[in-house]
Amino acid sequence: MQGLAVVLFPVLLMLFALFMERVENRLRKLLEPSEEVQQYLDRASNAEVSELAKLGVPPAAARLPRRRGGDNLDVAAAS
């Protein structure tokens, strides 16, 4: 019985590592910033980015003034 455990442990560990790699890849794709977010961060001032990081996206977006009238992003619905 102990010999079987010695053989199965590395195999199960490898399968777990492969599974976790797949989970990590899916999470990485989900967490990539969208093009709109990247454009906002490129245009934003340091103060705006600091407030965004401190408060979180929906509260910070509500406190920041709109830059353009036609550029209405519903950040709360996107998050």
RAZI-V19083 format. One line per field, one symbol per residue. psi: psi as a letter, one per 30 degrees, with the letter a starting at -180 (. if undefined). burial: I if it has 9 or more other C-alpha atoms within 8 Angstrom, else O. A space follows every 10 residues. Layout:
psi->???
burial->???
This chain:
psi->eeeeeeeeee eeeeeeeeee eeeeeeeeee gkkleeeeee eeflleeeee eeeefleeee eefklkekef ijkjeeff.
burial->OOOOOOOOOO OOOOOOOOOO OOOOOOOOOO OOOOOOOIOO OOOOOOOIIO IIOOOIIIOI IOOOOOOOOO OOOOIOOOO
